[in-house]
C-alpha cells in the first residue's frame, strides 16, 4: 500500500468519526458496498476525486481536506503520518 492510500484512508476514517457518519451511509454516498469501503480504506486501493467529492458532503468537509498536504512526511521512512494534521482529524480543534 502506498503512502498516499494510507493517508487518505486514515483521513476518511477520522472525518467519519468527527462527522458521526457510519460505514453504510458513506458507502451508499459513493455507490459501493460497506465491505468494499472498509477494504479500500485499509488495503492498496485508491479513491477517485469524484468519490472524495461525494464523500465530502456527509463528512462535512472539503474533498481536498481528505488529501495529504504537500510534503507529507509519511512518504519518508520513519516519518510521522500527515494525518496528525488537517481538518479531517477530530483531535484538532
HELIX and SHEET records of a PDB file:
HELIX    1   1 UNK A    3  UNK A   19  1                                  17    
HELIX    2   2 UNK A   23  UNK A   30  1                                   8    
HELIX    3   3 UNK A   34  UNK A   42  1                                   9    
HELIX    4   4 UNK A   49  UNK A   59  1                                  11    
HELIX    5   5 UNK A   63  UNK A   66  5                                   4    
HELIX    6   6 UNK A   73  UNK A   75  5                                   3    
HELIX    7   7 UNK A   82  UNK A   84  5                                   3    
END                                                                             
